[in-house]
């Protein structure tokens, strides 16, 4: 009976890992680039909430694996710089976009997606949902989703093509969390961040972030793409990841079509 239970447990774990399994990333033409090491498909049904800053669980990342996420865009002045750096290093990230600027810069939203990055959601105007009535909070979420979907696909819908959401300020309530889980939308926190909402030089930010990563050794990293200091820091940070043998994991929703080729 014990052997049967162990076998069943192993089978269950194997099935779960297959569900959010890694696919190799597309080959990068620059052999000295950091690259994207693998693709991780996330299913909200089995992974409804992740990020140790907010929840007891996070993504199944190995030692020295990181996920790069950017909040609060699109922001033309800095996103063009950030996208150029990511392309130079063949790195793919997840952008949690705010609906209002997405409606103002739809061409930039489409460019982010066309360059292989994952588009996720971050409300309509970045209000703190914790202090809103549940129906108003859901309205703020849905208006943001609809704006981003319109920018991407030309059609307003509150069913996101990528069911990933992050709460502004990581402020949430049980009611909104349950509502998103019931709709099959995964909620992302973070495992570590650069604190780039605080004014500092790019060098100071790089030092802060790399010191935190040396302690954590892996995780979902939160950055903010409208911040000029973050855009200025990013080239050095990606080089630091490469030089210290970190690997970038790209997130996609379960069932998404991905490009599979040789891993970097």
N, C-alpha and C positions, 0 to 999 in steps of 0.2 A: 504493500500500500504506500509506503514511504517512497519507493522507487517510482511508482506511478504518479504520485503527487509531484515529485521533483521533475519528472519528465514533462508533466503538464505545465508546471511553472516555467520551465525553460522554453517550452513551446510558446507560451503566452508572451514572455519577454521577447523572444525572437520575432513574434508577429508584431508586437508593439514597435520594436526597433525598425522593422521593415516599413511600417506605416509612416514613420518619420525618418526614413532611411536617407543616407547620404548618397548622392550621385556625384560622380567626378565633375569638376568644373571644366568649362571650355578652355582649350589651350591658349596661352598668351603668346603673342609673337615676340615679346621682349623677354629673353631668357633670364635677364637679371632683375625682372620685376618681382614685386611681392606676390602678385597673383591671387586668385581665389581658389582655395584648396578643394572645397567641396560644396555641394548644395544640400541643404537640410530642409525637407518638406515638413511643415508643421500642420497638424490636423487639430483644429479647435475642439473636436470631440474628445480627444485624448490629452490635449495640452491647452486647456482653457485659459490659464493664467500663468505667466512666467516672469521671472525677475526677482532676485533675492532682496532688492531694496523694498519691495512691496509684498512679496509672497514667499511661502516656504519652499517653493520649487522654482527651477529654472530649466533652460534647455539642456539636453544631454550633450554637452560639449566636452571634448577631451582636454587634457592639460595643454596649454599654449594654443588653444583655439579661441578666437574672438568673433563676435558679430558686431558690425559697425551699424549704428542707427543714428539718424539725424532727425531732429524735431524742428517744427515751426516754419518750414518753408511752404511754398517756393518763394525764393528771394533772389531775384535776378543778379544783383550786384555781387553776391557771394556764391550762389549756386553754380554760376558758370566757372568760377575758379575751382570750386570743389569737384565738379564733374570732370574738369580737365585733369586734375591730380589723380582722381580715381581711375580715369581712363589710362593715364600714363603708367599706373601700377597694375592695371588689369584687375582692379578690385571692385566688387559689387557690394552695395549697401542697401539698407532699407530706410526709406524716407517717410516719416509720419507727417503728412501734409495737413495744413489748416485750410478749410474750405474757402474762406473769403479770398486770400491771396491766390489760391488755385484758380478761382473763377476769374481773377484779374490777369493771370499769366498762364493760360491753358497751354500755350505752346511750350512753356518750360516744363510743365507737368508731363506732356507727351515726350519731350526730349529725355527727361529723367528715365521714363519707362523704356524708351527706345534704346537707351544705352545699357539696358539690362538690369537696372535697379528695381527693387520692389517698392511699389507705391502702397502705403498704408494710411491710416486715418487718425486725425487729431482734433476733431470738432470743427465748428464753423468759425469761431472767433477766439478760441483759447480761453473761454470763461472757466472759472473754477466750478466744476459741476457739483462738488460736495455741498455747496451752499444754495443750490437750486432745487426746486421741487422736482420729483422724479420725472414727471411728464415734460417739464421744461428742459431738463437735462437730456432726455432722449431726443427732444426736438433739436437741441443744439448738436447732438451727435449726428442725427439723420440729415440735417441741413448740410453739415460738413461732408458727409459721405456722398450726398447727392451732387454737391459742387465738384468734388474730385472726380466722381464717375462721369459727370458731364464733360469736364476738361479732358478726360482720357478717351471716352467712347462716344461723346456727343449725345448722351442720353442720361437724364436724371433718374436715379434709382437709389433707394435706401438699402439695397442688397449689394454689399461691396464685392467687387470682383476679387479683391484680396481681403479676406476677413480678419485683418489685424488692426487693432485699435490701441492707442495709448492715451490715458487720461492726462490732461494738463495738470502740471504740478504733482502728478501721481495722487491726486485727491479724488476719492471715489466713495461710493456708498454701497451697501449690500444690494439695494434695489437696482442700481444701474449695473452692477456686476452681474447680478442674476439675469437681468434683461438681455445683456450682451451674450452671456453664455447660452441662454435659451434660443438666441438667434444664430448660434454657431459662429460667433465672432471672438477670436482669441484676444485677451487683454495682455499687453506687454508692459512690464515695468523695465527695470534695468538691473544689472549686477554691479556696475560701477559707472562713474561719470567724471567728466573733466571740470565740473563746476564752472562751465564757461558762461554762465549768467553773471558771474562776478568779473569786473574789469581786471585784466592782468595782461601781461605781455605774452606773445606766443611762446617764448622760451619758458616763462613761468608756468604756463598751462601745460606745455610738454612735460616739464619736470613733475608736476602734480599728477598728471595722468599716468605716466610711465611708472612712477613710484607706487601708485595704487594698483596698477596691473601686475607689477612684480609681486605684490602681496596676494592678489586674487588668483593670478596665473591663468585665468580664462574668464570668459563671460560676455554678456551683452553690454556693449559700451554705448552710453548716451552722449551725443554731441548735438550742437545746435547750428544748422547751416546758415542762419542769418548773421551769425557772429563773425565779424571780420578777423578777430583773433584766432578763431577756430580754422577759418580758411587759410590763414597764414601759417598756422601750426601744422596743418595736415601733411604736407610733404615730408617734414622731418619725422612726424609720428609714423607714417607708413614705412619710411626707411628704418626707423627703430624697430618696428615689428619684424621687418625682413631680417635685419642684422641679429635680432635676438630669437630668431627661429619661431616666431608666432605664425599662425596660419589663420586666414580669414575664411569664415563660413558664410555662405549666402543663404538667406531665408526665402522660401517660397511657400505658398499655400499647398496643402496636399492636393494632388491631382493636377497641379499646374504642369504645363509643358515646359521642359527645360532642355538646354543644350548639354549633351553629355559628350565628353571627349577625354583626352588625357589629363589627369590631375597635374597641378603645378607643384 
